[in-house]
Amino acid sequence: MRAGEDARAARGEGPRRPALCVLCGLPAAGKSTLARALSLRLRRERRWAVGVVAYDDVMPEAFPEEQAAGSLAPSWKALRQELLGCLEGFLRALLHQAPLSAPSGGTGALWGAFTASLQAQGLLRPAPAPEGPAHLLPTPAAAAGPLLLILDDNFYYRSMRLEVYRLARRYSLGFCQLFLDCPLETCLQRNGRRPGALPADTIRLMQGKMEEPNPQKNAWELNSLTIGSATCSPEASPELTSLLLAALENPVTYVEDNVEQKEADRAVCSSSTLHQADQALRRIVSQTMKEAKDACLWPPDLKLLAAALNRLRAEVLRDLRLGGRAGPCSQAPGVPDAVALFRDEKDSLMRKYLSEQH
């Protein structure tokens, strides 16, 4: 069955949709500790089915040197994609109540670690005949739900988390993000006490590249929560419970599916509006300087006028960009507003320099 058909089938009637919760933060920020405590509490108090997918446990132990230099090795990226493929295979089997088997062309070790982890957490079981021993089935507890899958990794690039959001969107699942905000020095101290500790410089570089959730800028990150390292028993916080409930009760729908495209369109629209305004203002600057020369403005004053006009142009464009005046691309009312404002200020500057000369 094609992915599109899978997604359509996933939107059928049935139990509450599963939810994906992305844990992100620096190494040694406390993500794994929180994931374990949260899983235990939700199983015990709410009778949820919970699975923790700890990337450090299911992916190879070797940490790529390229990551210490600020980039991900191609092989490491491929492994992350493969793990997402394993997760998608589990979700498809869960939503279609069908057996799952290892994806073709993948790493047997990664698949084995992934399925062993879910089996240990009571979410997978061997399929009876005739499927055969190579196949696995979601357990009744996983199928009945509510099911929360916690992805435990650094996820320091927003693009890493966006891939998980797209997976949730594809199958109309719940989605949320939990960012653990822990001071760098605390992370370094904890990391130093670990066997096989990461190089301290790797963690410092990662902090510089950490892209925290930004719900104000990205609509798909709206369902996010930041927890400080000093929070007492964060797994029991009402805010966290509300976040998870909101994710389960409000799966990403295909109405929301266009949010990325809409944001991209708005960005293009804003860029187009600024470009239109900039071109119009540059033409006015050029015409004004010609008029000033025709009026025999002294050369030193011509230089001052040109500098003042360009400063004014930059200020008007900045206000247009930050003030959000740009409307729909078809109308772009921000351009005439900006041009009118610039003309008024330009006329004042011209009068000033001409009056000083005479």
C-alpha positions as CSV (number, residue, x, y, z in Angstrom):
1,M,0.0,0.0,0.0
2,R,1.4,3.4,-0.9
3,A,2.2,6.0,1.8
4,G,-0.8,8.2,0.7
5,E,-3.2,5.3,1.0
6,D,-1.6,4.4,4.4
7,A,-2.2,8.0,5.6
8,R,-5.9,7.9,4.4
9,A,-6.4,4.6,6.1
10,A,-4.9,6.1,9.3
11,R,-7.6,8.8,9.4
12,G,-10.4,6.2,9.7
13,E,-12.5,5.6,12.7
14,G,-10.9,3.8,15.7
15,P,-9.2,4.3,19.0
16,R,-7.5,7.6,19.9
17,R,-4.6,8.3,17.7
18,P,-1.1,7.7,19.0
19,A,1.1,10.7,19.8
20,L,4.8,11.4,19.2
21,C,6.6,13.4,21.9
22,V,10.1,14.7,20.9
23,L,12.5,15.3,23.8
24,C,15.3,17.7,22.9
25,G,18.2,19.3,24.7
26,L,21.9,19.0,25.3
27,P,23.5,15.7,26.2
28,A,23.3,15.0,29.9
29,A,20.4,17.5,30.3
30,G,18.3,14.9,31.9
31,K,16.2,13.7,28.9
32,S,16.5,10.0,29.5
33,T,15.8,10.3,33.2
34,L,12.7,12.3,32.4
35,A,11.6,9.9,29.7
36,R,11.8,6.9,32.1
37,A,10.1,8.7,35.0
38,L,7.3,10.0,32.6
39,S,6.8,6.6,31.1
40,L,6.4,5.0,34.6
41,R,4.0,7.7,35.8
42,L,1.8,7.6,32.8
43,R,1.6,3.8,32.8
44,R,0.8,3.7,36.5
45,E,-1.5,6.7,36.9
46,R,-3.2,7.0,33.6
47,R,-2.9,3.4,32.2
48,W,-1.5,4.7,29.0
49,A,0.7,2.6,26.7
50,V,4.1,4.3,26.6
51,G,7.1,3.6,24.5
52,V,10.5,5.3,24.8
53,V,12.6,5.3,21.7
54,A,16.1,6.2,23.1
55,Y,18.3,6.9,20.1
56,D,21.4,6.2,22.1
57,D,20.2,2.7,22.8
58,V,19.1,1.7,19.3
59,M,21.7,3.4,17.2
60,P,25.4,2.5,17.0
61,E,27.4,3.6,20.0
62,A,30.1,5.4,17.9
63,F,29.4,9.1,17.9
64,P,30.6,10.6,14.6
65,E,33.6,12.9,14.7
66,E,31.9,15.1,12.2
67,Q,29.2,16.0,14.7
68,A,31.9,17.4,17.0
69,A,32.9,19.6,14.1
70,G,29.3,20.8,13.8
71,S,27.9,18.6,11.1
72,L,26.3,15.2,10.8
73,A,28.1,12.5,8.8
74,P,26.1,11.2,5.8
75,S,26.2,7.7,7.4
76,W,24.8,9.1,10.6
77,K,22.0,10.9,8.8
78,A,21.2,7.7,6.9
79,L,20.9,5.9,10.3
80,R,18.5,8.5,11.6
81,Q,16.4,8.2,8.5
82,E,16.4,4.4,8.9
83,L,15.3,4.7,12.5
84,L,12.4,7.0,11.4
85,G,11.6,4.3,8.8
86,C,11.5,1.7,11.6
87,L,9.2,3.9,13.6
88,E,6.9,4.4,10.6
89,G,6.8,0.7,10.0
90,F,5.6,0.2,13.6
91,L,3.0,2.9,13.3
92,R,1.6,1.5,10.0
93,A,1.3,-2.0,11.6
94,L,-0.4,-0.4,14.6
95,L,-2.9,1.6,12.6
96,H,-3.7,-1.2,10.2
97,Q,-3.6,-3.9,12.9
98,A,-1.2,-5.9,10.7
99,P,2.1,-7.6,11.3
100,L,5.4,-5.8,10.6
101,S,8.7,-7.0,9.4
102,A,12.1,-5.6,8.9
103,P,12.3,-3.0,6.1
104,S,14.4,-4.0,3.1
105,G,17.8,-2.5,2.7
106,G,18.1,-1.5,6.3
107,T,20.6,-2.3,9.1
108,G,19.7,-5.5,10.8
109,A,21.3,-4.4,14.1
110,L,19.3,-1.2,14.2
111,W,16.0,-2.9,13.4
112,G,16.8,-5.6,16.0
113,A,17.5,-3.0,18.7
114,F,14.4,-1.0,17.8
115,T,12.0,-4.0,18.0
116,A,13.7,-5.5,21.1
117,S,13.2,-2.1,22.8
118,L,9.5,-2.0,22.0
119,Q,9.1,-5.7,22.9
120,A,10.7,-5.0,26.3
121,Q,8.2,-2.2,26.8
122,G,5.2,-4.4,26.0
123,L,4.4,-2.8,22.7
124,L,5.4,-5.6,20.3
125,R,5.0,-9.4,20.4
126,P,5.9,-12.2,18.0
127,A,3.2,-12.9,15.4
128,P,1.6,-16.3,15.5
129,A,1.6,-18.6,12.5
130,P,1.1,-18.3,9.6
131,E,3.0,-15.0,9.7
132,G,6.0,-16.7,11.0
133,P,8.7,-15.9,13.6
134,A,10.2,-13.1,11.5
135,H,7.1,-11.0,11.9
136,L,5.9,-9.0,14.9
137,L,2.6,-7.6,16.0
138,P,1.6,-4.6,18.1
139,T,0.3,-5.8,21.4
140,P,-3.3,-5.3,22.4
141,A,-2.2,-2.7,24.9
142,A,-0.5,-0.7,22.2
143,A,-3.4,-1.1,19.8
144,A,-6.0,-0.1,22.4
145,G,-4.2,3.1,23.4
146,P,-3.8,5.8,24.4
147,L,-0.3,5.3,23.1
148,L,2.5,7.9,23.6
149,L,5.8,7.4,21.9
150,I,8.6,9.4,23.4
151,L,11.6,10.0,21.1
152,D,14.7,10.6,23.3
153,D,17.5,12.3,21.5
154,N,19.3,15.7,21.3
155,F,17.3,16.9,18.3
156,Y,19.3,20.1,18.4
157,Y,18.5,21.0,14.8
158,R,14.9,22.1,14.1
159,S,15.0,20.1,10.9
160,M,15.4,16.9,12.9
161,R,12.3,17.6,14.8
162,L,10.4,18.7,11.7
163,E,11.0,15.2,10.2
164,V,9.1,13.7,13.2
165,Y,6.3,16.3,12.8
166,R,6.0,15.3,9.1
167,L,5.6,11.7,10.2
168,A,2.9,12.6,12.6
169,R,1.2,14.7,10.0
170,R,1.4,11.8,7.4
171,Y,-0.7,9.6,9.7
172,S,-2.7,12.2,11.6
173,L,-1.0,11.5,14.9
174,G,-0.5,13.8,17.9
175,F,2.7,15.7,18.1
176,C,4.5,17.7,20.8
177,Q,7.9,18.9,21.8
178,L,9.6,19.0,25.2
179,F,12.8,21.0,25.5
180,L,15.0,20.5,28.6
181,D,16.8,23.7,29.4
182,C,19.8,22.8,31.4
183,P,22.9,25.0,31.9
184,L,25.9,24.1,29.9
185,E,28.2,23.6,32.9
186,T,25.7,21.3,34.5
187,C,25.6,19.2,31.3
188,L,29.4,19.1,31.2
189,Q,29.7,18.0,34.8
190,R,27.1,15.2,34.3
191,N,28.7,14.1,31.1
192,G,32.1,13.9,32.7
193,R,30.8,11.4,35.2
194,R,29.4,9.1,32.4
195,P,31.3,6.1,31.0
196,G,32.2,6.9,27.4
197,A,31.6,10.6,28.0
198,L,31.4,12.8,24.9
199,P,34.1,15.4,24.3
200,A,33.3,18.6,26.1
201,D,33.9,20.6,23.0
202,T,31.3,18.6,21.2
203,I,28.7,19.6,23.8
204,R,29.8,23.2,23.6
205,L,29.5,23.3,19.8
206,M,26.1,21.6,20.1
207,Q,24.9,24.3,22.5
208,G,25.9,27.0,19.9
209,K,23.8,25.2,17.3
210,M,20.9,24.3,19.5
211,E,17.6,25.5,17.8
212,E,15.1,25.7,20.6
213,P,11.4,25.3,19.8
214,N,10.0,28.6,18.6
215,P,6.1,28.5,18.6
216,Q,5.9,32.2,17.9
217,K,7.7,31.8,14.6
218,N,6.8,28.2,13.6
219,A,3.1,27.2,13.8
220,W,4.0,23.5,13.8
221,E,6.0,24.0,17.0
222,L,3.0,25.4,18.8
223,N,2.5,22.3,21.0
224,S,5.9,22.7,22.8
225,L,7.0,23.1,26.4
226,T,10.3,24.2,28.0
227,I,11.3,22.7,31.3
228,G,14.2,24.1,33.4
229,S,16.7,21.8,35.0
230,A,15.7,23.0,38.5
231,T,12.1,21.9,38.1
232,C,11.2,19.4,40.8
233,S,9.7,16.1,39.5
234,P,9.1,17.6,36.0
235,E,7.3,14.4,34.9
236,A,4.5,15.2,37.3
237,S,4.1,18.9,36.3
238,P,0.5,19.9,35.3
239,E,1.9,21.8,32.3
240,L,3.5,18.6,31.0
241,T,0.4,16.6,31.5
242,S,-1.6,19.2,29.6
243,L,0.9,19.2,26.8
244,L,0.6,15.4,26.3
245,L,-3.2,15.5,26.6
246,A,-3.4,18.2,24.0
247,A,-1.2,16.2,21.7
248,L,-3.4,13.1,22.0
249,E,-6.7,15.0,21.7
250,N,-5.6,17.2,18.8
251,P,-3.8,15.1,16.2
252,V,-2.2,16.9,13.3
253,T,-4.9,16.9,10.6
254,Y,-4.6,17.5,6.9
255,V,-6.3,20.9,7.4
256,E,-3.1,21.8,9.2
257,D,-1.0,19.9,6.7
258,N,-0.4,23.0,4.7
259,V,1.0,25.0,7.6
260,E,4.6,24.7,6.3
261,Q,3.6,25.7,2.8
262,K,1.6,28.6,4.2
263,E,4.6,29.8,6.2
264,A,6.8,29.4,3.2
265,D,4.4,31.4,1.1
266,R,4.2,34.1,3.7
267,A,8.0,34.3,3.8
268,V,8.1,34.5,0.0
269,C,5.4,37.1,0.1
270,S,7.3,39.2,2.7
271,S,10.5,38.9,0.7
272,S,8.7,40.0,-2.5
273,T,7.1,42.9,-0.7
274,L,10.4,44.1,0.7
275,H,12.0,43.7,-2.7
276,Q,9.2,45.8,-4.3
277,A,9.6,48.5,-1.7
278,D,13.4,48.5,-1.9
279,Q,13.3,48.9,-5.7
280,A,10.7,51.7,-5.4
281,L,12.8,53.5,-2.8
282,R,16.0,53.2,-4.8
283,R,14.3,54.8,-7.8
284,I,13.2,57.7,-5.6
285,V,16.7,58.1,-4.2
286,S,18.1,58.1,-7.7
287,Q,15.6,60.7,-8.9
288,T,16.1,62.9,-5.8
289,M,19.9,62.9,-6.2
290,K,19.4,64.0,-9.9
291,E,17.1,66.8,-8.8
292,A,19.6,67.9,-6.1
293,K,22.4,68.0,-8.7
294,D,20.1,70.0,-11.1
295,A,19.5,72.4,-8.2
296,C,23.3,72.9,-8.0
297,L,23.6,71.5,-4.4
298,W,27.2,71.6,-3.3
299,P,29.2,68.4,-3.6
300,P,29.8,68.0,0.1
301,D,26.0,68.4,0.7
302,L,25.3,65.9,-2.1
303,K,27.3,63.3,-0.2
304,L,25.5,64.0,3.0
305,L,22.1,63.9,1.3
306,A,22.9,60.6,-0.4
307,A,23.9,59.1,3.0
308,A,20.8,60.5,4.7
309,L,18.5,59.1,2.0
310,N,20.1,55.6,2.2
311,R,19.8,55.6,6.0
312,L,16.1,56.6,5.6
313,R,15.6,53.8,3.0
314,A,17.1,51.2,5.4
315,E,14.9,52.4,8.3
316,V,11.7,52.3,6.2
317,L,12.5,48.8,5.0
318,R,13.3,47.7,8.6
319,D,10.1,49.0,9.8
320,L,8.2,47.3,7.0
321,R,9.9,44.0,7.8
322,L,9.4,44.2,11.6
323,G,6.1,45.9,11.6
324,G,4.4,43.2,9.5
325,R,2.7,45.7,7.2
326,A,2.9,43.3,4.3
327,G,-0.5,41.8,3.6
328,P,-1.5,39.3,0.9
329,C,0.9,39.1,-2.0
330,S,-1.8,40.1,-4.5
331,Q,-2.3,43.5,-2.8
332,A,1.0,44.2,-0.9
333,P,-0.4,47.3,0.8
334,G,2.9,47.7,2.7
335,V,4.7,48.9,-0.5
336,P,2.6,52.1,-1.1
337,D,2.6,52.9,2.6
338,A,6.4,52.6,2.8
339,V,6.8,54.7,-0.4
340,A,4.5,57.4,0.9
341,L,6.3,57.6,4.2
342,F,9.7,57.7,2.4
343,R,8.5,60.5,0.1
344,D,7.4,62.6,3.0
345,E,10.7,62.2,4.8
346,K,12.7,62.7,1.6
347,D,10.9,66.0,0.9
348,S,11.8,67.2,4.4
349,L,15.5,66.3,3.8
350,M,15.5,68.1,0.4
351,R,14.0,71.3,1.9
352,K,16.6,71.2,4.7
353,Y,19.6,70.9,2.4
354,L,18.3,73.4,-0.2
355,S,17.5,76.0,2.5
356,E,20.9,75.7,4.0
357,Q,22.5,76.3,0.6
358,H,20.4,79.4,0.0
